[in-house]
Amino acid sequence: MKDIIFKRRTELGLTQRRLAEKLNISDKVISKWETGKSLPDTSMLVPLAEALQISVNELLDDGGAAAELDKTAAREADLCYKNCCIITTAIQIVAAILIIAGRVLWDRIIYYEEDLSKATAYIMISLGALCEIAAIAFYLIKRNNLRAKYPSRTDCDKKYVNIMLCCTYPLVLAVIIAFVALHGLSTSEQLITLVISAVIAVLPFAALFILNKRRKS
């Protein structure tokens, strides 16, 4: 592709700056395209082909340029989905910490009669719940945007949905363990409650995991 861009630009008597002006981008971007340091974004293919007065097929007809462009788009999609998961998981970790800390604080107020306000514990647990809601909302909105931007990257979407499920379940389990451990049960009662709770909690995650793997789009 870099050779085609350079050849057509010179044939049309266009400088890199003039071509860049037609595309509303920097001439440095054109330079990177022509040296092979980067490839045009998929959204730039049509306007670039029009500026060079060739078809998109002719622009891509460069001994594997289309495959190279597809790989670049795949890497971009993977990075965007990964960043989405990292941010969502970070928010969920904050949510879990707030909820657990609120539960510990509540336990110290009730059982150890420490001079602390119950409202503080309520606020921490409420903030944790709000953070979790915010994390879910952020992930759903961002994922919808990514699916619209990379409609052909279903495999990437499915991969990171499963990763998100695998990251979320341990956090849910950590919150469950904190609540059960601080509930004043005996050791055997705690173990039984934890096993039952863990099984119940894993069911929706397992169902979503299976459905995600089986979906076609």
GIUR-V932490 format. One record per pair of residues at least 24 apart in sequence whose ideal C-beta (glycine too) atoms are under 10 Angstrom apart, sorted by sequence separation. I is the first residue (numbers start at 1). J is the second residue. D is the distance in whole Angstrom. If there is no record, write none. Layout:
# GIUR-V932490
I;J;D, I;J;D
This chain:
# GIUR-V932490
6;30;9, 9;33;10, 10;34;10, 23;47;6, 45;69;8, 100;124;9, 101;125;9, 102;126;8, 173;197;8, 176;200;9, 5;30;8, 9;34;8, 22;47;8, 23;48;6, 98;123;9, 99;124;7, 100;125;9, 102;127;8, 103;128;9, 139;164;7, 172;197;10, 173;198;6, 176;201;6, 22;48;9, 39;65;8, 98;124;5, 99;125;5, 101;127;10, 102;128;6, 172;198;9, 175;201;10, 6;33;9, 7;34;10, 23;50;9, 42;69;7, 97;124;9, 98;125;7, 99;126;9, 101;128;8, 102;129;9, 5;33;5, 6;34;5, 22;50;9, 23;51;6, 41;69;9, 42;70;9, 98;126;9, 99;127;9, 100;128;8, 136;164;10, 173;201;6, 4;33;10, 5;34;6, 6;35;9, 19;48;8, 22;51;5, 39;68;7, 40;69;8, 98;127;5, 99;128;3, 135;164;10, 139;168;9, 169;198;9, 172;201;6, 173;202;8, 2;32;9, 4;34;10, 21;51;10, 22;52;9, 39;69;5, 42;72;9, 98;128;3, 99;129;7, 172;202;9, 2;33;6, 3;34;8, 20;51;10, 41;72;9, 42;73;6, 97;128;7, 98;129;8, 1;33;7, 2;34;5, 19;51;6, 36;68;9, 39;71;9, 40;72;9, 41;73;8, 95;127;8, 96;128;7, 98;130;9, 99;131;9, 136;168;9, 169;201;7, 172;204;10, 173;205;10, 1;34;9, 2;35;7, 3;36;9, 18;51;9, 19;52;8, 39;72;5, 94;127;9, 95;128;5, 98;131;6, 99;132;8, 135;168;9, 169;202;7, 172;205;8, 2;36;5, 38;72;8, 39;73;9, 42;76;9, 94;128;8, 95;129;7, 97;131;9, 98;132;9, 1;36;8, 2;37;9, 5;40;8, 41;76;8, 95;130;8, 96;131;9, 169;204;9, 2;38;10, 92;128;10, 95;131;4, 96;132;8, 132;168;9, 135;171;10, 169;205;5, 2;39;8, 14;51;8, 94;131;5, 95;132;4, 168;205;7, 169;206;9, 1;39;7, 14;52;8, 93;131;9, 94;132;9, 95;133;9, 1;40;8, 12;51;9, 92;131;8, 95;134;8, 132;171;9, 165;204;9, 166;205;8, 8;48;10, 12;52;7, 91;131;6, 92;132;6, 94;134;10, 95;135;6, 132;172;9, 165;205;5, 168;208;10, 169;209;9, 8;49;9, 11;52;9, 12;53;7, 91;132;8, 94;135;8, 95;136;10, 165;206;9, 9;51;9, 11;53;9, 91;133;10, 92;134;10, 93;135;9, 5;48;7, 8;51;9, 9;52;7, 91;134;6, 92;135;5, 132;175;9, 162;205;10, 165;208;6, 166;209;8, 1;45;10, 8;52;4, 91;135;4, 92;136;9, 164;208;10, 165;209;5, 4;49;10, 7;52;9, 8;53;7, 90;135;8, 91;136;9, 5;51;10, 8;54;6, 88;134;10, 89;135;8, 91;137;10, 162;208;9, 1;48;10, 5;52;7, 7;54;10, 88;135;5, 91;138;7, 92;139;9, 128;175;8, 161;208;8, 162;209;6, 165;212;7, 4;52;8, 87;135;8, 88;136;8, 91;139;9, 161;209;8, 164;212;10, 5;54;10, 88;137;10, 4;54;8, 8;58;9, 88;138;6, 89;139;9, 161;211;10, 162;212;6, 8;59;8, 87;138;7, 88;139;4, 161;212;5, 162;213;7, 87;139;8, 88;140;10, 160;212;10, 161;213;9, 159;212;9, 4;58;7, 5;59;8, 84;138;8, 85;139;8, 88;142;8, 158;212;6, 159;213;10, 161;215;9, 4;59;6, 84;139;7, 87;142;8, 88;143;9, 157;212;9, 158;213;7, 4;60;9, 158;214;10, 4;61;8, 5;62;9, 84;141;10, 85;142;9, 158;215;7, 1;59;7, 4;62;5, 84;142;5, 85;143;9, 157;215;9, 158;216;10, 1;60;7, 3;62;7, 83;142;9, 84;143;7, 158;217;10, 1;61;9, 2;62;8, 3;63;9, 157;217;9, 1;62;5, 4;65;8, 81;142;9, 84;145;9, 154;215;8, 1;63;9, 3;65;9, 80;142;8, 81;143;8, 84;146;7, 154;216;8, 1;64;9, 2;65;8, 80;143;10, 83;146;10, 154;217;6, 1;65;4, 1;66;9, 80;145;9, 81;146;6, 80;146;6, 81;147;10, 151;217;9, 1;68;8, 1;69;7, 77;146;7, 80;149;8, 81;150;8, 77;147;10, 80;150;8, 147;217;9, 100;171;10, 107;178;9, 111;182;9, 77;149;8, 78;150;9, 81;153;8, 88;160;10, 92;164;9, 96;168;10, 99;171;10, 103;175;8, 107;179;10, 110;182;9, 76;149;9, 77;150;4, 80;153;9, 111;184;8, 76;150;8, 82;156;9, 85;159;10, 89;163;9, 93;167;9, 96;170;9, 97;171;9, 100;174;7, 104;178;7, 107;181;9, 108;182;9, 110;184;9, 77;152;9, 78;153;8, 81;156;5, 85;160;5, 89;164;7, 92;167;7, 96;171;5, 99;174;9, 100;175;6, 103;178;5, 107;182;4, 73;149;10, 74;150;9, 77;153;4, 80;156;9, 81;157;7, 84;160;7, 85;161;9, 88;164;6, 92;168;6, 95;171;8, 96;172;8, 99;175;5, 102;178;10, 103;179;6, 106;182;8, 107;183;9, 73;150;7, 76;153;9, 78;155;10, 79;156;10, 82;159;10, 96;173;10, 97;174;9, 100;177;9, 101;178;9, 104;181;10, 107;184;9, 74;152;9, 77;155;9, 78;156;6, 81;159;8, 82;160;7, 85;163;6, 89;167;5, 93;171;7, 96;174;6, 97;175;10, 100;178;4, 103;181;9, 104;182;7, 73;152;8, 74;153;7, 77;156;5, 81;160;4, 85;164;6, 88;167;8, 89;168;8, 92;171;5, 96;175;6, 99;178;8, 100;179;8, 103;182;6, 73;153;8, 76;156;10, 77;157;8, 80;160;9, 81;161;9, 84;164;9, 88;168;9, 92;172;9, 95;175;9, 99;179;9, 103;183;9, 74;155;9, 75;156;10, 78;159;8, 82;163;9, 86;167;9, 93;174;9, 100;181;10, 70;152;9, 74;156;7, 78;160;8, 81;163;9, 85;167;7, 89;171;8, 96;178;9, 100;182;9, 77;160;10, 81;164;10, 43;149;9, 42;149;9, 42;150;9, 42;152;10
